[in-house]
Each structure stands twice: as structure tokens, then as C-alpha cells.
Amino acid sequence: MRDLDLLNEYLVRLRQERLQTAHNQAIANEPSLLEIRVCAREAELCTRIREAVVVLARDPGKFLQEFLP
């Protein structure tokens, strides 16, 4: 389970990094809407993966049913 905790921590930090990048791009002199959206989607994906890892840690059977039908 320690491995899953480390993965969770990594995903939290990666999400924060992507959101910070999107924020920095948004306040730039010439912001690129596409780049901002990509970073936001990456942050959202980190959240979804993290939620799946939590389910896997608690109940592998539920993980299989929910994420690997």
C-alpha cells in the first residue's frame, strides 16, 4: 500500500504543477487558450487517476468493476 500512497502524492503534486502552469499561462502577456485548456485537462486527468487509485487501494474488486469492465 505504500506504493499507492506514493503514487497518490505524486498525482497531487503533478495536478498542482499543471494548474500552476495553466495559471501562469493565463496571466501571461499573450496567453494561449489552447495551452491553458490542455494544462487544465491534464490536471483533471490527474484527479481522475488519483480517485481510481483510491478505489483500488480500498477495494480491488470494485476497481475492476468500475474501471475495467
N, C-alpha and C positions, 0 to 999 in steps of 0.2 A: 504494500500500500504506500510505502514511502515514495516509490517511483511516481505514483499517480499524484501525490501531493506536490512533488517537484514539477510535474507537468502542469498542474493547476497553477502554480506560482508563475511558471514561465508564460502561460497563456494570459494571465492577468497583466503581467509586465508588457507583453507584446501588444495587448489591447491598448494599454495606456500609451505606449510608444506610437502606435498608429493614430490614436486620437490626437496626440500632441502634434504629430506631423500634419494631420488634417487642419488642426487649429492654426499652426504656423503658416500653412499654405493659404488659409482663408484670410489671414491678416497681411499677407504679402502685398507688395505694390501691384503686382499683376497676377492675382490668384487664378488658378486653373480649376474650373469647376469639376472637370473630369478627374483630375488628380485628387481633389478633396473627396469626391464621391468614392473613388477607389479605396482610399485610406479608411473611410467610414465603413465601407463594406468589409474590408479586412478586419476591422475592429469587431464588427458584428459577427463575422465568422469565428473569431477567437472566442467570443462569448458562447456561441452555439456549441463549439467543440468542448469548451470547459463544462458546460451543462451536461453534455453527453458523458464526459469523464466522471462527473459526479454520480450519474446514474450507474455507470459501470462499476464504480467503487462500492456503491451501496447494494446493487442487485444485478449481477451479470445476466440473469435470465430476462429481466425487464429490459436491459440494454439490448439484448438480442432481438426481442420482440419489437422494440420501439425503433431501433436504428438499423437493424439488419434483417428486415422481414424476408 
